[in-house]
Amino acid sequence: MSDETTDRPDTTTPTQGADTHTDCSEALLRVYEYLDGELGPEEVAKIQAHLDECGPCLKEYDLDTTLKSLIKRSCGSERAPEALRLTIMSRISMTMIQVDRG
Ligand SMILES: [Zn+2]
C-alpha cells in the first residue's frame, strides 16, 4: 500500500502557485496601478482577466474608470487628487469587505 503523495508538478492547489487566479482584494488593490499604467503587461493581463469574470470587481472598476476620466477632464492631471484618492480607496475597502462576506 503506497500512501505516498505523488508530487506532480501540475497539481493545482488553491493555497499555493495560484498565479493564474487573482483574488478580488488583489485585483481591487491593483486597479489603481492598472489605471495609472504602472503595471507590466503580465500584471495588466491578470487584472483584465479577473475583471472579465468577476462581477463585483468589474462594477468597482467601472466606477473607478468613470471617476478617473472625470478627474482627467476637470483638472487635466493623470493623478487623482489625494482627497479624492482616499475617498475612492475607502470605497474599495468597503467593497473588499462585502466581497469577503460573500
Ligand atoms: Zn473580483
Backbone and ligand atoms as CSV (ligand in chain L), in Angstrom:
chain,resi,resn,atom,element,x,y,z
A,1,MET,N,N,0.853,-1.206,0.000
A,1,MET,CA,C,0.000,0.000,0.000
A,1,MET,C,C,0.876,1.238,0.000
A,2,SER,N,N,0.925,1.863,-1.129
A,2,SER,CA,C,1.763,3.054,-1.214
A,2,SER,C,C,0.927,4.298,-0.931
A,3,ASP,N,N,1.200,4.873,0.208
A,3,ASP,CA,C,0.409,6.014,0.668
A,3,ASP,C,C,1.059,7.354,0.342
A,4,GLU,N,N,2.175,7.257,-0.352
A,4,GLU,CA,C,2.918,8.494,-0.600
A,4,GLU,C,C,2.184,9.436,-1.549
A,5,THR,N,N,2.270,10.691,-1.234
A,5,THR,CA,C,1.641,11.692,-2.094
A,5,THR,C,C,2.484,11.909,-3.341
A,6,THR,N,N,1.860,11.731,-4.468
A,6,THR,CA,C,2.595,11.943,-5.716
A,6,THR,C,C,2.701,13.428,-6.007
A,7,ASP,N,N,3.907,13.917,-5.978
A,7,ASP,CA,C,4.138,15.341,-6.204
A,7,ASP,C,C,4.190,15.650,-7.699
A,8,ARG,N,N,3.036,15.795,-8.261
A,8,ARG,CA,C,3.001,16.160,-9.667
A,8,ARG,C,C,3.212,17.665,-9.809
A,9,PRO,N,N,3.941,18.058,-10.804
A,9,PRO,CA,C,4.211,19.490,-10.996
A,9,PRO,C,C,2.974,20.269,-11.411
A,10,ASP,N,N,2.012,19.579,-11.976
A,10,ASP,CA,C,0.821,20.291,-12.468
A,10,ASP,C,C,-0.346,20.201,-11.487
A,11,THR,N,N,-0.029,19.815,-10.243
A,11,THR,CA,C,-1.074,19.752,-9.229
A,11,THR,C,C,-1.551,21.160,-8.888
A,12,THR,N,N,-2.853,21.343,-8.996
A,12,THR,CA,C,-3.394,22.675,-8.704
A,12,THR,C,C,-3.890,22.729,-7.274
A,13,THR,N,N,-3.174,23.503,-6.479
A,13,THR,CA,C,-3.590,23.709,-5.105
A,13,THR,C,C,-4.016,25.162,-4.921
A,14,PRO,N,N,-5.128,25.386,-4.246
A,14,PRO,CA,C,-5.648,26.749,-4.081
A,14,PRO,C,C,-4.780,27.617,-3.178
A,15,THR,N,N,-3.965,26.982,-2.353
A,15,THR,CA,C,-3.187,27.761,-1.389
A,15,THR,C,C,-1.847,28.212,-1.947
A,16,GLN,N,N,-1.362,27.524,-2.960
A,16,GLN,CA,C,-0.061,27.924,-3.498
A,16,GLN,C,C,-0.019,27.786,-5.013
A,17,GLY,N,N,0.842,28.586,-5.616
A,17,GLY,CA,C,1.003,28.516,-7.058
A,17,GLY,C,C,-0.250,28.929,-7.813
A,18,ALA,N,N,-1.087,29.739,-7.174
A,18,ALA,CA,C,-2.316,30.181,-7.831
A,18,ALA,C,C,-2.048,31.433,-8.651
A,19,ASP,N,N,-1.087,31.344,-9.533
A,19,ASP,CA,C,-0.679,32.507,-10.316
A,19,ASP,C,C,-1.721,32.896,-11.350
A,20,THR,N,N,-2.487,31.901,-11.774
A,20,THR,CA,C,-3.463,32.179,-12.817
A,20,THR,C,C,-4.717,32.842,-12.258
A,21,HIS,N,N,-4.914,32.722,-10.939
A,21,HIS,CA,C,-6.107,33.317,-10.345
A,21,HIS,C,C,-5.731,34.529,-9.495
A,22,THR,N,N,-6.408,35.622,-9.722
A,22,THR,CA,C,-6.171,36.825,-8.942
A,22,THR,C,C,-7.324,37.025,-7.969
A,23,ASP,N,N,-6.983,37.226,-6.704
A,23,ASP,CA,C,-8.026,37.448,-5.711
A,23,ASP,C,C,-8.692,38.802,-5.940
A,24,CYS,N,N,-9.943,38.918,-5.465
A,24,CYS,CA,C,-10.678,40.167,-5.605
A,24,CYS,C,C,-9.919,41.293,-4.911
A,25,SER,N,N,-9.389,41.015,-3.733
A,25,SER,CA,C,-8.683,42.051,-2.985
A,25,SER,C,C,-7.455,42.530,-3.749
A,26,GLU,N,N,-6.722,41.574,-4.326
A,26,GLU,CA,C,-5.529,41.939,-5.086
A,26,GLU,C,C,-5.910,42.732,-6.331
A,27,ALA,N,N,-6.958,42.282,-6.994
A,27,ALA,CA,C,-7.395,42.962,-8.211
A,27,ALA,C,C,-7.800,44.394,-7.906
A,28,LEU,N,N,-8.574,44.568,-6.836
A,28,LEU,CA,C,-9.046,45.904,-6.482
A,28,LEU,C,C,-7.894,46.791,-6.031
A,29,LEU,N,N,-6.947,46.199,-5.321
A,29,LEU,CA,C,-5.799,46.972,-4.866
A,29,LEU,C,C,-4.955,47.444,-6.046
A,30,ARG,N,N,-4.908,46.620,-7.067
A,30,ARG,CA,C,-4.034,46.925,-8.205
A,30,ARG,C,C,-4.737,47.677,-9.313
A,31,VAL,N,N,-6.067,47.858,-9.156
A,31,VAL,CA,C,-6.815,48.575,-10.180
A,31,VAL,C,C,-6.218,49.968,-10.396
A,32,TYR,N,N,-5.733,50.578,-9.332
A,32,TYR,CA,C,-5.152,51.919,-9.456
A,32,TYR,C,C,-3.888,51.910,-10.293
A,33,GLU,N,N,-3.008,50.982,-9.973
A,33,GLU,CA,C,-1.782,50.872,-10.767
A,33,GLU,C,C,-2.131,50.513,-12.210
A,34,TYR,N,N,-3.160,49.680,-12.344
A,34,TYR,CA,C,-3.636,49.278,-13.666
A,34,TYR,C,C,-4.119,50.496,-14.447
A,35,LEU,N,N,-4.940,51.315,-13.791
A,35,LEU,CA,C,-5.482,52.502,-14.454
A,35,LEU,C,C,-4.392,53.527,-14.712
A,36,ASP,N,N,-3.408,53.570,-13.822
A,36,ASP,CA,C,-2.324,54.538,-13.976
A,36,ASP,C,C,-1.287,54.072,-14.994
A,37,GLY,N,N,-1.444,52.841,-15.478
A,37,GLY,CA,C,-0.496,52.320,-16.451
A,37,GLY,C,C,0.842,51.992,-15.826
A,38,GLU,N,N,0.826,51.675,-14.515
A,38,GLU,CA,C,2.075,51.396,-13.813
A,38,GLU,C,C,2.412,49.905,-13.792
A,39,LEU,N,N,1.453,49.096,-14.290
A,39,LEU,CA,C,1.669,47.652,-14.264
A,39,LEU,C,C,2.309,47.172,-15.562
A,40,GLY,N,N,3.037,46.073,-15.455
A,40,GLY,CA,C,3.613,45.452,-16.644
A,40,GLY,C,C,2.541,44.684,-17.390
A,41,PRO,N,N,2.861,44.254,-18.610
A,41,PRO,CA,C,1.898,43.532,-19.462
A,41,PRO,C,C,1.291,42.320,-18.764
A,42,GLU,N,N,2.103,41.569,-18.010
A,42,GLU,CA,C,1.604,40.369,-17.336
A,42,GLU,C,C,0.594,40.725,-16.254
A,43,GLU,N,N,0.919,41.769,-15.484
A,43,GLU,CA,C,0.020,42.195,-14.422
A,43,GLU,C,C,-1.288,42.722,-15.003
A,44,VAL,N,N,-1.170,43.520,-16.070
A,44,VAL,CA,C,-2.355,44.049,-16.738
A,44,VAL,C,C,-3.247,42.914,-17.209
A,45,ALA,N,N,-2.630,41.877,-17.774
A,45,ALA,CA,C,-3.396,40.733,-18.272
A,45,ALA,C,C,-4.129,40.047,-17.124
A,46,LYS,N,N,-3.459,39.933,-15.970
A,46,LYS,CA,C,-4.059,39.267,-14.812
A,46,LYS,C,C,-5.268,40.047,-14.316
A,47,ILE,N,N,-5.103,41.368,-14.196
A,47,ILE,CA,C,-6.208,42.195,-13.715
A,47,ILE,C,C,-7.366,42.160,-14.701
A,48,GLN,N,N,-7.036,42.277,-15.989
A,48,GLN,CA,C,-8.079,42.253,-17.013
A,48,GLN,C,C,-8.829,40.926,-16.991
A,49,ALA,N,N,-8.082,39.829,-16.836
A,49,ALA,CA,C,-8.699,38.506,-16.811
A,49,ALA,C,C,-9.650,38.387,-15.624
A,50,HIS,N,N,-9.226,38.926,-14.477
A,50,HIS,CA,C,-10.071,38.849,-13.291
A,50,HIS,C,C,-11.329,39.696,-13.467
A,51,LEU,N,N,-11.133,40.934,-13.929
A,51,LEU,CA,C,-12.274,41.826,-14.125
A,51,LEU,C,C,-13.246,41.231,-15.135
A,52,ASP,N,N,-12.710,40.453,-16.056
A,52,ASP,CA,C,-13.529,39.850,-17.093
A,52,ASP,C,C,-14.544,38.874,-16.520
A,53,GLU,N,N,-14.156,38.169,-15.456
A,53,GLU,CA,C,-15.018,37.102,-14.948
A,53,GLU,C,C,-15.532,37.371,-13.537
A,54,CYS,N,N,-15.269,38.575,-13.022
A,54,CYS,CA,C,-15.702,38.882,-11.668
A,54,CYS,C,C,-16.631,40.099,-11.675
A,55,GLY,N,N,-17.890,39.874,-11.430
A,55,GLY,CA,C,-18.898,40.925,-11.437
A,55,GLY,C,C,-18.612,42.073,-10.478
A,56,PRO,N,N,-18.446,41.784,-9.173
A,56,PRO,CA,C,-18.209,42.840,-8.181
A,56,PRO,C,C,-17.014,43.716,-8.525
A,57,CYS,N,N,-15.922,43.101,-8.964
A,57,CYS,CA,C,-14.727,43.853,-9.308
A,57,CYS,C,C,-14.979,44.726,-10.529
A,58,LEU,N,N,-15.643,44.173,-11.508
A,58,LEU,CA,C,-15.920,44.911,-12.735
A,58,LEU,C,C,-16.770,46.137,-12.420
A,59,LYS,N,N,-17.710,45.953,-11.511
A,59,LYS,CA,C,-18.570,47.050,-11.103
A,59,LYS,C,C,-17.721,48.173,-10.493
A,60,GLU,N,N,-16.836,47.788,-9.591
A,60,GLU,CA,C,-15.977,48.761,-8.938
A,60,GLU,C,C,-15.025,49.398,-9.946
A,61,TYR,N,N,-14.554,48.603,-10.872
A,61,TYR,CA,C,-13.619,49.085,-11.881
A,61,TYR,C,C,-14.289,50.124,-12.766
A,62,ASP,N,N,-15.539,49.856,-13.128
A,62,ASP,CA,C,-16.273,50.809,-13.960
A,62,ASP,C,C,-16.424,52.138,-13.234
A,63,LEU,N,N,-16.684,52.056,-11.943
A,63,LEU,CA,C,-16.802,53.259,-11.142
A,63,LEU,C,C,-15.495,54.039,-11.172
A,64,ASP,N,N,-14.415,53.331,-10.987
A,64,ASP,CA,C,-13.113,53.983,-10.979
A,64,ASP,C,C,-12.772,54.594,-12.333
A,65,THR,N,N,-13.099,53.861,-13.387
A,65,THR,CA,C,-12.820,54.371,-14.727
A,65,THR,C,C,-13.563,55.677,-14.957
A,66,THR,N,N,-14.813,55.704,-14.518
A,66,THR,CA,C,-15.614,56.908,-14.671
A,66,THR,C,C,-15.005,58.057,-13.884
A,67,LEU,N,N,-14.639,57.780,-12.637
A,67,LEU,CA,C,-14.048,58.816,-11.804
A,67,LEU,C,C,-12.743,59.328,-12.405
A,68,LYS,N,N,-11.943,58.410,-12.880
A,68,LYS,CA,C,-10.652,58.788,-13.460
A,68,LYS,C,C,-10.825,59.715,-14.650
A,69,SER,N,N,-11.749,59.359,-15.531
A,69,SER,CA,C,-11.957,60.180,-16.720
A,69,SER,C,C,-12.485,61.552,-16.327
A,70,LEU,N,N,-13.309,61.582,-15.281
A,70,LEU,CA,C,-13.824,62.854,-14.790
A,70,LEU,C,C,-12.689,63.712,-14.266
A,71,ILE,N,N,-11.791,63.079,-13.519
A,71,ILE,CA,C,-10.651,63.798,-12.961
A,71,ILE,C,C,-9.772,64.356,-14.078
A,72,LYS,N,N,-9.525,63.536,-15.062
A,72,LYS,CA,C,-8.675,63.968,-16.173
A,72,LYS,C,C,-9.286,65.154,-16.899
A,73,ARG,N,N,-10.603,65.108,-17.067
A,73,ARG,CA,C,-11.270,66.191,-17.787
A,73,ARG,C,C,-11.272,67.468,-16.972
A,74,SER,N,N,-11.466,67.325,-15.654
A,74,SER,CA,C,-11.656,68.514,-14.831
A,74,SER,C,C,-10.347,69.228,-14.522
A,75,CYS,N,N,-9.272,68.503,-14.309
A,75,CYS,CA,C,-8.037,69.183,-13.924
A,75,CYS,C,C,-6.852,68.818,-14.808
A,76,GLY,N,N,-7.081,67.989,-15.836
A,76,GLY,CA,C,-6.018,67.688,-16.785
A,76,GLY,C,C,-4.849,66.945,-16.179
A,77,SER,N,N,-5.058,66.384,-14.983
A,77,SER,CA,C,-3.974,65.648,-14.346
A,77,SER,C,C,-4.213,64.155,-14.478
A,78,GLU,N,N,-3.149,63.402,-14.624
A,78,GLU,CA,C,-3.300,61.961,-14.714
A,78,GLU,C,C,-3.421,61.329,-13.339
A,79,ARG,N,N,-3.072,62.092,-12.328
A,79,ARG,CA,C,-3.125,61.577,-10.963
A,79,ARG,C,C,-4.370,62.119,-10.243
A,80,ALA,N,N,-4.997,61.263,-9.455
A,80,ALA,CA,C,-6.142,61.705,-8.686
A,80,ALA,C,C,-5.668,62.557,-7.506
A,81,PRO,N,N,-6.411,63.629,-7.221
A,81,PRO,CA,C,-6.116,64.416,-6.024
A,81,PRO,C,C,-6.144,63.536,-4.786
A,82,GLU,N,N,-5.301,63.855,-3.815
A,82,GLU,CA,C,-5.149,62.996,-2.637
A,82,GLU,C,C,-6.485,62.731,-1.941
A,83,ALA,N,N,-7.289,63.783,-1.763
A,83,ALA,CA,C,-8.565,63.633,-1.051
A,83,ALA,C,C,-9.490,62.673,-1.792
A,84,LEU,N,N,-9.608,62.871,-3.095
A,84,LEU,CA,C,-10.483,62.007,-3.875
A,84,LEU,C,C,-9.945,60.578,-3.899
A,85,ARG,N,N,-8.626,60.460,-3.969
A,85,ARG,CA,C,-7.997,59.143,-3.980
A,85,ARG,C,C,-8.337,58.387,-2.698
A,86,LEU,N,N,-8.268,59.106,-1.572
A,86,LEU,CA,C,-8.588,58.478,-0.287
A,86,LEU,C,C,-10.051,58.050,-0.249
A,87,THR,N,N,-10.917,58.909,-0.784
A,87,THR,CA,C,-12.337,58.575,-0.812
A,87,THR,C,C,-12.587,57.298,-1.596
A,88,ILE,N,N,-11.964,57.206,-2.757
A,88,ILE,CA,C,-12.148,56.027,-3.598
A,88,ILE,C,C,-11.553,54.799,-2.914
A,89,MET,N,N,-10.406,54.986,-2.271
A,89,MET,CA,C,-9.763,53.863,-1.587
A,89,MET,C,C,-10.664,53.307,-0.490
A,90,SER,N,N,-11.355,54.201,0.233
A,90,SER,CA,C,-12.259,53.734,1.291
A,90,SER,C,C,-13.425,52.969,0.684
A,91,ARG,N,N,-13.860,53.416,-0.493
A,91,ARG,CA,C,-14.933,52.703,-1.192
A,91,ARG,C,C,-14.473,51.303,-1.588
A,92,ILE,N,N,-13.243,51.222,-2.052
A,92,ILE,CA,C,-12.697,49.919,-2.435
A,92,ILE,C,C,-12.610,49.017,-1.209
A,93,SER,N,N,-12.216,49.584,-0.071
A,93,SER,CA,C,-12.132,48.794,1.157
A,93,SER,C,C,-13.505,48.240,1.517
A,94,MET,N,N,-14.539,49.067,1.381
A,94,MET,CA,C,-15.894,48.615,1.675
A,94,MET,C,C,-16.274,47.464,0.758
A,95,THR,N,N,-15.952,47.594,-0.512
A,95,THR,CA,C,-16.263,46.546,-1.477
A,95,THR,C,C,-15.536,45.266,-1.125
A,96,MET,N,N,-14.268,45.410,-0.704
A,96,MET,CA,C,-13.487,44.243,-0.327
A,96,MET,C,C,-14.139,43.510,0.825
A,97,ILE,N,N,-14.680,44.272,1.795
A,97,ILE,CA,C,-15.345,43.654,2.943
A,97,ILE,C,C,-16.590,42.908,2.478
A,98,GLN,N,N,-17.344,43.542,1.556
A,98,GLN,CA,C,-18.558,42.914,1.048
A,98,GLN,C,C,-18.215,41.618,0.309
A,99,VAL,N,N,-17.166,41.689,-0.506
A,99,VAL,CA,C,-16.738,40.508,-1.257
A,99,VAL,C,C,-16.317,39.408,-0.299
A,100,ASP,N,N,-15.626,39.813,0.770
A,100,ASP,CA,C,-15.114,38.847,1.739
A,100,ASP,C,C,-16.267,38.137,2.444
A,101,ARG,N,N,-17.357,38.874,2.695
A,101,ARG,CA,C,-18.511,38.271,3.361
A,101,ARG,C,C,-19.305,37.379,2.418
A,102,GLY,N,N,-19.069,37.551,1.108
A,102,GLY,CA,C,-19.768,36.722,0.140
A,102,GLY,C,C,-21.189,37.203,-0.065
L,1,ZN,ZN,ZN,-13.067,40.027,-8.083
